[in-house]
Amino acid sequence: MSNEPRKVIVKTLTTSKSAQDAFAYFEDMKNLEAGGAIKSLVKTGDGGWWSGDTPVGKARIRHALVSKEHGILDHVFAWQDVTWDVYVRVIPNKAGATVSWTFVRPDGMTDGQFEEQLKAFDAEIGNWKRDLEK
């Protein structure tokens, strides 16, 4: 296994909602369902994990690091043999906010698989934006 840096993809959502509102929205795991890719999310009671149905099958997700003060909502997404750390930041942007997701290609996934996995994420962002701003 190489220690070379891996491919990174960053996605963003900018909203007219405040950073506090955006943080509260994304802190609530059930709101992830509004994106459309994860369905039937239920809290498992096992270390903060939630379980749901995704295009890659059953998956689990949990917050890894949360700091409202610093706008940090990092989480871990796990399915099959893949564990994916996702670094999420919510920052003030004038009267609104910008949410960013930094994805580092997980071990066990090629760059091509990584890119393919994130193709639909822009649609999820659009769905979350509509839901957040309604």
N, C-alpha and C positions, 0 to 999 in steps of 0.2 A: 504494500500500500504506500503510495506516494504522499509526501508532505507538501507537494505543490498546491498552491491555491486552486480551488475549483471554480467552475463557471458560476456566476451570480446573475440573477434576474431581479430587477426591482420594478414593482408595480405601484401606482399611486391612485388615490381618489381624492379629489378636492370637493368640498361641500360648503354650502352656505351656513350649515349648522356650526355651532361653537365647538371648540376642541373638547369641552366638557361633555356636550351632547354626543359627539362622535365617539369619545372614549366610552361613555356609558353604553352606547349602542353595541360597539364591538366587544365590550367586556362580557355582555350577555351572550353566551354560546348559542342559545336558541336562535338568535338573529342571524347566525351563519346560514341557516336554512333558506333565508330570503335570497341568498346568492344563487341558489338553484342547483348547486353541485352536490350538496350534502343534505340528506333527508332523514327524517325520523330520528333526530338527535335525542338521546336520552342519557341522563347522568347515571353512571354505573355505580357510584359510591366507592370506587376503587381509586384512591389517590387523586381525586379531582378529574378523572377521565370521563369523557362523554363518548358514546358510541353512535355511529350512524351509517347509513347506506350512501355510497359514493359511486361514481363511474368506475372506480377500480375495485369495487366490492366493499365489504365491511371495513370500516376504519375507526380509529380512536383519535380523539383530540383532547388536549388539556392545556391550560395556561401553564407556562414554565416560569415566567417572571412578569409580575404586574406591579407597576408603579404609576398611580394616577398623577402624582406630583411631576413625574418626568415623562408622562405620556407613553409608557412602555406597556405593551400587551403581547409579549412574546409567547409563542405556543409551540407545542410539539404535535405533529400529525404522524400517525403510525398506521401502516397497513401491511399485510403480508410480512415480508422481511425488511421493509423499508421504514426507517425512522427519519423524519424530516423536521429540523428545527426551523421555525419561521420567525423572523425578527420584525415585529410590528411596532410602528411609532405613530403617535397622534400628535401633531404639532399645530399650534395656533397659526392662522393665516388670515390676518386682518380680522374681520368679524366672523370668518369661517374657520375651517380647519383642513389640513391635508393629512391623510392617512397613507403611510407607506408600508409595503410588505417587502422585505428583503429575503429572497430565497437563495440559499446556497445549495448547489447540487448535492444531494445525499450520496453516500457510498452505495454502491450496488446499482447505480443508474448512470447510463451514458449521457453525454451532452444532448444527443438527439432525443432520448427518452425524456430528459428533463424539460427540454423546450416543448415537446409534445404535451407533456403533463400540464404545462401552464398555459397552453393555447386558449382554453376556455375561461381563464381567470378574468380577462377583460370583461366578458359578459357578466360574470359574477359581480364585479365591481359596479357595473351599470345597474344591476338589480339592487345591490345594497344601497347605492346612492338614491335611487328612486324610493326605496323603502325608508331610508333615514330621513329624507327630506319631505315625506308626505305629511 
